[in-house]
Amino acid sequence: MTSKTKIQFLDLVTPHQELKAELLAVVEKALATAGFIGGPMVEEFEEEFARFCDAKFCVGVNSGTDALRFAFMAAGVRPGEIIVTVPHTFIATTEAISQAGAQIALVDVDEKTYTMDPVKLRAYLEDGCEFDKTRGKLIEKKRKQPVVAIVPVHLYGQTADMDPILELAKRYDLIVIEDACQAHGAEYFSKVDGGWKKAGTMGLAAAFSFYPGKNLGACGEAGAITTNDEAMAKRMRMIRDHGQAKKYYHDMEGYNGRLDAIQAGWLSVKLRHLPKWNEARRALAHRYHELFGDVSEGMVLPREAKWTKGVYHLYVVRVNDREALQAHLAEAGIATGIHYPIPLHLQKAYEGLGYKKGDFPVTERIAAEIVSLPMFPQLTRPQQEEVVSKTREFITARV
Ligand SMILES: Cc1ncc(COP(=O)(O)O)c(C=O)c1O
C-alpha cells in the first residue's frame, strides 16, 4: 500500500478493530490459564470448524502448508511416489508434496474456472501412466514411479469440478486431498450424490489455511485439516505433535505442527462472522458482475460454474495489458494484486521438474492476464463503484 492508496486491496484492520473486545478476551483467558498449546480452546475450535464444514473431524495445525503435508503423510504417501496437482496455484501446494517426500506432477487448469481440468487429468492418467499388474499400481511412464494422489485446488474460493476428479480417483485407486486453503465455506453440487457438498468433505482429507488474509484468517499463522476418516484424523493429530498420542510415547517421528490456543480462540471468534462475511463477498462479486455487465470486450470476468457456490476469496479479472491496468488503478489510489504471476512449472525452484514454456498453455495465458481487484467484506458501495469506474475508463480507452 502506498501513501496514495485510497482503496485497499484488502482491509484487515477494520474487522479486527470491530472485534477487538472479543479478541482481547481470548488473550485474557489464555493468560489466566496459561493454556497456550492445545487444550479446550483448540478442541472447541476444531469442533466448530468441523461443524461449519459438515466434516466429522478437524485437526488444527500451524499452517495450510503443514495441513497439506500432514494429510499426505497420514494418507500413507511414500517417498518418491507421485502426487498430481495444477501449475496455477500458490507454491505451498507443491512445496507440501516435496516436503512429504513425494514427487510433483502437474496438469493444466480449465480456462473458465481456473481449477484442475478433469480432461487434462484424465489425459495424464491414461496417456502418461500405465497400470503395472505386478506392482498393482498406476505408474508414470516417464519417472517409473507410482501415482498415488490428486490435489485439486479450490482456487479463489471456487471449488474444482469434483465429480469427474473423484470418478478418476476411484477408477485408478488414487487418494484425493483437497487444497481448500482459499475456500472456507465454498460448496460444490455433486450430480453423483445429488446434493451440495462443502469444500473439505469431498476428498479423503482437506487442507485449510488461516493466514490472516484468508476468508477465515487467524492473527498469525494457522491451518487445519478436515476429514471424515477417523483413522486419518488420529494419525494427523499424532503427526502434528511429535508422533505422540500420549505424552512422551512416540509411535513415530512427527513434527511440531500444533495450532496455538490463542489463535484457536481468535479463530472461534471470527468463525461466528464467517457466514456473514462470505455472503458479503458473494454480494460484492455479483455487484461487480452487474456493474461490469455491459463490458463485452477487453475484459474477462470470473465465471462461477453452475456446480459451485463460490466464497470469492479473490475477484480475478483478465485483461490484455494487465500491468497498464494496475498502473492506471494505482494512479487512482486503488490497490490490486496478481495471484499468481509466474506459473509453478516456470518457477526457478522447479527447473528440475523438466517442464518448459508451452507445457500448460491455459495456465500460462491466465498468468499473463489476471488482476485481482479489491475484495473484502467491508468494501463499500462507493469504493466498489470507483474501482469499476476506473477499470472501465481503462478498458474503454483500449478497445
Ligand atoms: C492455494 C493455497 N494452498 C496452500 C496455502 C498455504 O497456506 P499457509 O500460508 O497457511 O501455509 C495457501 C495460502 O497461502 C494457498 O492459497
The ligand as an ORCA input file, in Angstrom:
! r2SCAN-3c Opt
* xyz 0 1
  C      -3.953    -22.481     -2.502
  C      -3.118    -22.411     -1.252
  N      -2.538    -23.538     -0.787
  C      -1.808    -23.543      0.333
  C      -1.604    -22.387      1.070
  C      -0.717    -22.439      2.267
  O      -1.279    -21.939      3.425
  P      -0.359    -21.268      4.563
  O       0.085    -19.951      4.056
  O      -1.275    -21.164      5.739
  O       0.771    -22.200      4.826
  C      -2.210    -21.195      0.648
  C      -2.110    -19.939      1.412
  O      -1.300    -19.134      1.342
  C      -2.965    -21.206     -0.557
  O      -3.537    -20.082     -1.023
*
